[in-house]
């Protein structure tokens, strides 16, 4: 498919998007929520001036290393006072909602689609960053986030350091626009029994459910969290929730990642990850795309989805036309967020967007599986890189969770043949 054809397909999709929003079924979004503090790495002089041997110098070294290599991801630093130091010595550009499921819920609410989000911490700062139309579980059913009373309490924030391709940060010039998430404490999943109860009740009519947050757990917390999650998945599936999606995330150790995949892999129906996370699963000279097929087959997944900077891929046992429509939606929403710096309803393709060629070796069919791929509207210099993968996820599940008979993408079947 030519680059001009991609541009035409995205323009046509924008016309269809309002219909998908108006027909959207509830998306269940769990299991971890936090507050994010956004910091521009090129505007953090206190990191450059940190004395050698101090924790802040160690933080600066790791952030500049990642920026120089174009690596984003997430890491935990053993520095109990790290959050206080950042808030007192660096400029926080803004505060936002954190957590993959939470950000997906935020995006859906902004579009006007229904989303139920897990939420343990309900203090003022946490509630202030949640869209008022996101649904939260209460004692007597679902309520709007905007109608919840605040409570006392606190939870450690996540600190998001952004850097832009070609813009010098300290001693390095980043090769890629992205961000690094820094935590100074383990971050347990939400303890929200009302969400568990209400999500099970809603599963019969919901479009999809999201699971995330296992990459932020301590080793001591992981086994219990996985056992509770398996019980929740079973309850969702017993009520015929077809799409149970696990977003993999960036793990501190391969062992923890593999424990999560081994435990949940055969129970979920959909698995998502970034291309860098897929590459991390492919050891040695193993081809990442072969690994994607292997994972999909080994776990018997309905679909496996991978998002990269310039393309997105799904290996699916479902309808190729619907999956391509889902990828278009996810990529468009992520690109619009990259342009505006926050999730919003797209009115057009971003002016600076470019379409690059697809990797030639990731398309085709293999038995019952079909690989579907699209080019994304890529921005070399985004306004922000926060939450792009989570926004992409929200878009894909908006489409995949549609009621039967709604999906009518004109001409996409021919487009898939041309790919």
DRENSE-184379 format. One record per residue (C-alpha): x, y, z; residue number from 1; residue in one letter. Coordinates in pm, whole numbers, plus 50000, padded with zeros to 5 digits. Last residue first. Example, Ala and Ser with C-alpha at 12.3 -4.5 7.8 and 13.67 -1.06 7.14 Angstrom:
BEGIN
[pt [51367,49894,50714],2,'S']
[pt [51230,49550,50780],1,'A']
// end
This chain:
BEGIN
[pt [49914,49502,50160],419,'X']
[pt [49698,49515,49846],418,'X']
[pt [49476,49239,49978],417,'X']
[pt [49426,49434,50300],416,'X']
[pt [49322,49741,50109],415,'X']
[pt [49063,49544,49912],414,'X']
[pt [48902,49433,50237],413,'X']
[pt [48925,49788,50365],412,'X']
[pt [48702,49930,50091],411,'X']
[pt [48429,50060,50319],410,'X']
[pt [48478,49979,50688],409,'X']
[pt [48140,49847,50808],408,'X']
[pt [48177,49743,51173],407,'X']
[pt [47846,49782,51357],406,'X']
[pt [47705,49435,51289],405,'X']
[pt [47822,49279,51613],404,'X']
[pt [47865,49524,51898],403,'X']
[pt [48201,49707,51906],402,'X']
[pt [48471,49584,52143],401,'X']
[pt [48735,49543,51872],400,'X']
[pt [48692,49903,51761],399,'X']
[pt [48718,50080,52098],398,'X']
[pt [48973,49814,52192],397,'X']
[pt [49214,49934,51925],396,'X']
[pt [49170,50298,52014],395,'X']
[pt [49225,50250,52386],394,'X']
[pt [49542,50051,52317],393,'X']
[pt [49684,50331,52102],392,'X']
[pt [49616,50574,52386],391,'X']
[pt [49805,50345,52623],390,'X']
[pt [50095,50322,52377],389,'X']
[pt [50104,50700,52339],388,'X']
[pt [50088,50758,52713],387,'X']
[pt [50351,51029,52735],386,'X']
[pt [50540,51106,52414],385,'X']
[pt [50472,51480,52407],384,'X']
[pt [50472,51770,52161],383,'X']
[pt [50604,51528,51902],382,'X']
[pt [50911,51603,51691],381,'X']
[pt [50956,51324,51435],380,'X']
[pt [50581,51268,51408],379,'X']
[pt [50459,50938,51258],378,'X']
[pt [50110,50887,51116],377,'X']
[pt [50119,50507,51164],376,'X']
[pt [50173,50250,50890],375,'X']
[pt [49944,49950,50910],374,'X']
[pt [49984,49579,50969],373,'X']
[pt [49770,49266,50973],372,'X']
[pt [49916,48920,51035],371,'X']
[pt [49661,48639,50995],370,'X']
[pt [49654,48326,51206],369,'X']
[pt [49456,48011,51129],368,'X']
[pt [49748,47858,50941],367,'X']
[pt [50011,48124,50882],366,'X']
[pt [49896,48426,50690],365,'X']
[pt [50083,48728,50559],364,'X']
[pt [50276,49034,50665],363,'X']
[pt [50574,49085,50897],362,'X']
[pt [50875,49050,50668],361,'X']
[pt [50842,49360,50456],360,'X']
[pt [50869,49611,50740],359,'X']
[pt [50616,49877,50640],358,'X']
[pt [50730,50187,50455],357,'X']
[pt [50705,50521,50631],356,'X']
[pt [50413,50758,50661],355,'X']
[pt [50473,51117,50767],354,'X']
[pt [50273,51334,51007],353,'X']
[pt [50358,51706,51031],352,'X']
[pt [50002,51824,50967],351,'X']
[pt [49848,51580,51214],350,'X']
[pt [49572,51378,51040],349,'X']
[pt [49240,51552,51091],348,'X']
[pt [48968,51618,51349],347,'X']
[pt [49106,51380,51609],346,'X']
[pt [48921,51366,51943],345,'X']
[pt [49175,51439,52217],344,'X']
[pt [49450,51278,52423],343,'X']
[pt [49722,51519,52538],342,'X']
[pt [50040,51675,52396],341,'X']
[pt [49859,51799,52086],340,'X']
[pt [50080,51635,51821],339,'X']
[pt [50167,51318,52015],338,'X']
[pt [49803,51288,52123],337,'X']
[pt [49694,51306,51760],336,'X']
[pt [49949,51040,51668],335,'X']
[pt [49824,50809,51945],334,'X']
[pt [49461,50855,51840],333,'X']
[pt [49544,50787,51475],332,'X']
[pt [49756,50482,51556],331,'X']
[pt [49487,50322,51770],330,'X']
[pt [49209,50388,51521],329,'X']
[pt [49408,50260,51224],328,'X']
[pt [49506,49950,51423],327,'X']
[pt [49142,49879,51509],326,'X']
[pt [49033,49918,51145],325,'X']
[pt [49308,49676,51045],324,'X']
[pt [49181,49431,51307],323,'X']
[pt [48823,49460,51183],322,'X']
[pt [48925,49391,50825],321,'X']
[pt [49145,49098,50927],320,'X']
[pt [48856,48922,51098],319,'X']
[pt [48968,48718,51396],318,'X']
[pt [49249,48470,51451],317,'X']
[pt [49487,48761,51486],316,'X']
[pt [49849,48866,51463],315,'X']
[pt [49838,49242,51498],314,'X']
[pt [50094,49496,51383],313,'X']
[pt [50154,49867,51424],312,'X']
[pt [50382,50098,51230],311,'X']
[pt [50610,50403,51255],310,'X']
[pt [50705,50423,51623],309,'X']
[pt [50620,50061,51705],308,'X']
[pt [50305,49896,51839],307,'X']
[pt [50267,49518,51870],306,'X']
[pt [49938,49330,51905],305,'X']
[pt [49869,48962,51974],304,'X']
[pt [49525,48824,51899],303,'X']
[pt [49291,48535,51980],302,'X']
[pt [49576,48388,52178],301,'X']
[pt [49645,48014,52199],300,'X']
[pt [49929,48077,52442],299,'X']
[pt [50195,47894,52239],298,'X']
[pt [50053,48009,51904],297,'X']
[pt [50049,48379,51985],296,'X']
[pt [50386,48356,52154],295,'X']
[pt [50545,48175,51858],294,'X']
[pt [50398,48417,51607],293,'X']
[pt [50539,48712,51803],292,'X']
[pt [50873,48533,51841],291,'X']
[pt [50892,48490,51465],290,'X']
[pt [50840,48863,51446],289,'X']
[pt [51123,48926,51692],288,'X']
[pt [51372,48709,51498],287,'X']
[pt [51589,48506,51734],286,'X']
[pt [51955,48613,51714],285,'X']
[pt [52004,48610,52091],284,'X']
[pt [51679,48604,52282],283,'X']
[pt [51350,48737,52146],282,'X']
[pt [51139,48849,52442],281,'X']
[pt [51328,49178,52470],280,'X']
[pt [51257,49241,52101],279,'X']
[pt [50885,49221,52181],278,'X']
[pt [50931,49478,52458],277,'X']
[pt [51112,49707,52213],276,'X']
[pt [50825,49661,51964],275,'X']
[pt [50577,49773,52228],274,'X']
[pt [50339,49524,52384],273,'X']
[pt [49988,49381,52369],272,'X']
[pt [49834,49042,52448],271,'X']
[pt [49474,48940,52376],270,'X']
[pt [49273,48633,52484],269,'X']
[pt [49391,48609,52844],268,'X']
[pt [49391,48277,53029],267,'X']
[pt [49674,48096,52849],266,'X']
[pt [49923,48379,52898],265,'X']
[pt [49827,48467,53255],264,'X']
[pt [50061,48255,53469],263,'X']
[pt [50338,48187,53219],262,'X']
[pt [50330,48545,53094],261,'X']
[pt [50344,48688,53446],260,'X']
[pt [50625,48455,53554],259,'X']
[pt [50814,48539,53233],258,'X']
[pt [50804,48910,53309],257,'X']
[pt [50922,48855,53667],256,'X']
[pt [51213,48641,53549],255,'X']
[pt [51306,48882,53272],254,'X']
[pt [51374,49144,53537],253,'X']
[pt [51291,49513,53581],252,'X']
[pt [50989,49470,53360],251,'X']
[pt [50861,49707,53086],250,'X']
[pt [50491,49663,53010],249,'X']
[pt [50287,49361,52897],248,'X']
[pt [49941,49497,52823],247,'X']
[pt [49706,49207,52899],246,'X']
[pt [49375,49207,52714],245,'X']
[pt [49062,49007,52794],244,'X']
[pt [48847,49029,52481],243,'X']
[pt [48545,48797,52467],242,'X']
[pt [48370,48880,52793],241,'X']
[pt [48131,48585,52801],240,'X']
[pt [48012,48606,53162],239,'X']
[pt [48229,48307,53255],238,'X']
[pt [48509,48500,53083],237,'X']
[pt [48488,48787,53330],236,'X']
[pt [48469,48554,53631],235,'X']
[pt [48764,48352,53504],234,'X']
[pt [48966,48668,53450],233,'X']
[pt [48890,48786,53804],232,'X']
[pt [49005,48458,53960],231,'X']
[pt [49323,48469,53752],230,'X']
[pt [49378,48826,53871],229,'X']
[pt [49358,48728,54237],228,'X']
[pt [49618,48455,54184],227,'X']
[pt [49841,48693,53987],226,'X']
[pt [49828,48956,54262],225,'X']
[pt [49913,48701,54529],224,'X']
[pt [50214,48571,54335],223,'X']
[pt [50342,48920,54248],222,'X']
[pt [50342,49092,54586],221,'X']
[pt [50660,48937,54726],220,'X']
[pt [50847,48985,54398],219,'X']
[pt [50762,49354,54409],218,'X']
[pt [50502,49484,54169],217,'X']
[pt [50551,49746,53898],216,'X']
[pt [50559,49509,53600],215,'X']
[pt [50224,49364,53707],214,'X']
[pt [50048,49693,53631],213,'X']
[pt [49810,49592,53353],212,'X']
[pt [49483,49412,53272],211,'X']
[pt [49231,49555,53026],210,'X']
[pt [48875,49428,52964],209,'X']
[pt [48675,49442,52642],208,'X']
[pt [48334,49514,52488],207,'X']
[pt [48118,49500,52798],206,'X']
[pt [47770,49343,52807],205,'X']
[pt [47834,49027,53009],204,'X']
[pt [48138,49181,53179],203,'X']
[pt [47936,49447,53361],202,'X']
[pt [47857,49234,53668],201,'X']
[pt [48216,49115,53689],200,'X']
[pt [48337,49474,53653],199,'X']
[pt [48101,49585,53931],198,'X']
[pt [48229,49333,54185],197,'X']
[pt [48599,49374,54107],196,'X']
[pt [48563,49753,54092],195,'X']
[pt [48392,49758,54432],194,'X']
[pt [48675,49544,54570],193,'X']
[pt [48930,49810,54477],192,'X']
[pt [49280,49728,54599],191,'X']
[pt [49459,49885,54305],190,'X']
[pt [49773,49698,54204],189,'X']
[pt [50083,49754,54414],188,'X']
[pt [50345,50015,54318],187,'X']
[pt [50700,49941,54429],186,'X']
[pt [50879,50259,54529],185,'X']
[pt [51104,50527,54380],184,'X']
[pt [50958,50509,54032],183,'X']
[pt [51105,50660,53713],182,'X']
[pt [50934,50653,53374],181,'X']
[pt [51155,50732,53075],180,'X']
[pt [51024,50920,52772],179,'X']
[pt [51037,50918,52392],178,'X']
[pt [51167,51111,52092],177,'X']
[pt [51452,50922,51928],176,'X']
[pt [51823,50970,51863],175,'X']
[pt [51862,51189,52171],174,'X']
[pt [52152,51438,52173],173,'X']
[pt [52376,51378,52475],172,'X']
[pt [52583,51562,52738],171,'X']
[pt [52294,51749,52904],170,'X']
[pt [51983,51703,52695],169,'X']
[pt [52033,51821,52337],168,'X']
[pt [51727,51829,52111],167,'X']
[pt [51775,51600,51807],166,'X']
[pt [51493,51362,51899],165,'X']
[pt [51296,51492,52195],164,'X']
[pt [51322,51404,52564],163,'X']
[pt [51061,51340,52832],162,'X']
[pt [51121,51243,53195],161,'X']
[pt [50812,51094,53360],160,'X']
[pt [50808,51079,53740],159,'X']
[pt [50562,50833,53895],158,'X']
[pt [50384,50954,54206],157,'X']
[pt [50389,50789,54546],156,'X']
[pt [50041,50744,54700],155,'X']
[pt [49861,50971,54941],154,'X']
[pt [49570,50976,55183],153,'X']
[pt [49266,51180,55269],152,'X']
[pt [48943,51137,55076],151,'X']
[pt [48785,51325,54788],150,'X']
[pt [48414,51296,54710],149,'X']
[pt [48330,51134,54377],148,'X']
[pt [48101,51314,54131],147,'X']
[pt [48369,51396,53873],146,'X']
[pt [48475,51032,53864],145,'X']
[pt [48126,50949,53745],144,'X']
[pt [47951,50679,53947],143,'X']
[pt [47899,50306,53900],142,'X']
[pt [47707,50090,54146],141,'X']
[pt [47587,50128,54506],140,'X']
[pt [47909,50090,54703],139,'X']
[pt [48112,50266,54436],138,'X']
[pt [48281,50168,54112],137,'X']
[pt [48433,50447,53902],136,'X']
[pt [48318,50561,53560],135,'X']
[pt [48531,50806,53364],134,'X']
[pt [48314,51110,53286],133,'X']
[pt [48501,51352,53513],132,'X']
[pt [48833,51292,53333],131,'X']
[pt [49090,51192,53595],130,'X']
[pt [49377,51430,53688],129,'X']
[pt [49205,51602,53981],128,'X']
[pt [49093,51268,54128],127,'X']
[pt [49451,51169,54206],126,'X']
[pt [49548,51506,54355],125,'X']
[pt [49237,51521,54571],124,'X']
[pt [49260,51174,54720],123,'X']
[pt [49080,50873,54576],122,'X']
[pt [49350,50603,54589],121,'X']
[pt [49198,50264,54512],120,'X']
[pt [49072,50323,54159],119,'X']
[pt [48981,50064,53896],118,'X']
[pt [48838,50221,53581],117,'X']
[pt [48508,50173,53397],116,'X']
[pt [48494,50320,53046],115,'X']
[pt [48211,50450,52828],114,'X']
[pt [48293,50631,52500],113,'X']
[pt [48277,51011,52464],112,'X']
[pt [48617,51060,52301],111,'X']
[pt [48751,51214,52622],110,'X']
[pt [48606,50921,52816],109,'X']
[pt [48783,50674,52589],108,'X']
[pt [49117,50850,52633],107,'X']
[pt [49085,50858,53011],106,'X']
[pt [48991,50490,53025],105,'X']
[pt [49301,50404,52821],104,'X']
[pt [49505,50619,53056],103,'X']
[pt [49369,50429,53356],102,'X']
[pt [49429,50088,53199],101,'X']
[pt [49789,50178,53122],100,'X']
[pt [49859,50351,53453],99,'X']
[pt [49916,50720,53513],98,'X']
[pt [49692,51028,53511],97,'X']
[pt [49863,51361,53471],96,'X']
[pt [50051,51642,53641],95,'X']
[pt [50220,51924,53453],94,'X']
[pt [50555,52084,53368],93,'X']
[pt [50711,51978,53697],92,'X']
[pt [51022,52196,53723],91,'X']
[pt [51301,52029,53913],90,'X']
[pt [51444,52092,54262],89,'X']
[pt [51160,52056,54516],88,'X']
[pt [50940,51810,54322],87,'X']
[pt [51241,51607,54212],86,'X']
[pt [51391,51592,54562],85,'X']
[pt [51057,51490,54717],84,'X']
[pt [51021,51206,54467],83,'X']
[pt [51373,51080,54523],82,'X']
[pt [51357,51069,54901],81,'X']
[pt [51322,50692,54924],80,'X']
[pt [51602,50635,54669],79,'X']
[pt [51623,50278,54538],78,'X']
[pt [51540,50351,54175],77,'X']
[pt [51267,50170,53982],76,'X']
[pt [51282,50166,53602],75,'X']
[pt [51061,50235,53304],74,'X']
[pt [51087,50232,52927],73,'X']
[pt [51235,50493,52700],72,'X']
[pt [51551,50420,52506],71,'X']
[pt [51680,50657,52237],70,'X']
[pt [52040,50557,52316],69,'X']
[pt [52143,50907,52424],68,'X']
[pt [51818,50952,52616],67,'X']
[pt [51867,50624,52800],66,'X']
[pt [52220,50709,52906],65,'X']
[pt [52111,51061,53000],64,'X']
[pt [51842,50922,53228],63,'X']
[pt [52078,50668,53387],62,'X']
[pt [52351,50922,53457],61,'X']
[pt [52102,51180,53589],60,'X']
[pt [51956,50932,53837],59,'X']
[pt [52305,50839,53962],58,'X']
[pt [52388,51209,54001],57,'X']
[pt [52062,51258,54192],56,'X']
[pt [52155,50974,54424],55,'X']
[pt [52484,51147,54511],54,'X']
[pt [52829,51011,54424],53,'X']
[pt [52924,51296,54195],52,'X']
[pt [52748,51619,54283],51,'X']
[pt [52440,51704,54078],50,'X']
[pt [52477,52006,53849],49,'X']
[pt [52346,51836,53537],48,'X']
[pt [52045,51701,53728],47,'X']
[pt [51973,52045,53872],46,'X']
[pt [51961,52179,53517],45,'X']
[pt [51633,51997,53437],44,'X']
[pt [51489,52165,53127],43,'X']
[pt [51624,51927,52861],42,'X']
[pt [51480,51638,53064],41,'X']
[pt [51133,51789,53044],40,'X']
[pt [50945,51670,53353],39,'X']
[pt [50594,51526,53377],38,'X']
[pt [50458,51411,53716],37,'X']
[pt [50231,51106,53686],36,'X']
[pt [49958,51015,53934],35,'X']
[pt [49866,50650,53983],34,'X']
[pt [49629,50374,53875],33,'X']
[pt [49673,49999,53840],32,'X']
[pt [49432,49718,53747],31,'X']
[pt [49233,49783,53542],30,'X']
[pt [49013,49922,53262],29,'X']
[pt [48677,49765,53173],28,'X']
[pt [48564,49899,52833],27,'X']
[pt [48189,49962,52806],26,'X']
[pt [48035,49926,52463],25,'X']
[pt [48086,50183,52191],24,'X']
[pt [47802,50257,51946],23,'X']
[pt [47831,50638,51967],22,'X']
[pt [48210,50618,51962],21,'X']
[pt [48216,50388,51659],20,'X']
[pt [47983,50621,51471],19,'X']
[pt [48199,50922,51556],18,'X']
[pt [48508,50739,51415],17,'X']
[pt [48372,50674,51065],16,'X']
[pt [48467,51013,50915],15,'X']
[pt [48811,50996,51078],14,'X']
[pt [48853,50656,50911],13,'X']
[pt [48824,50811,50565],12,'X']
[pt [49106,51052,50643],11,'X']
[pt [49313,50764,50779],10,'X']
[pt [49256,50561,50463],9,'X']
[pt [49351,50851,50237],8,'X']
[pt [49678,50907,50423],7,'X']
[pt [49754,50537,50402],6,'X']
[pt [49691,50548,50027],5,'X']
[pt [49936,50833,49991],4,'X']
[pt [50204,50617,50157],3,'X']
[pt [50144,50341,49905],2,'X']
[pt [50000,50000,50000],1,'X']
// end
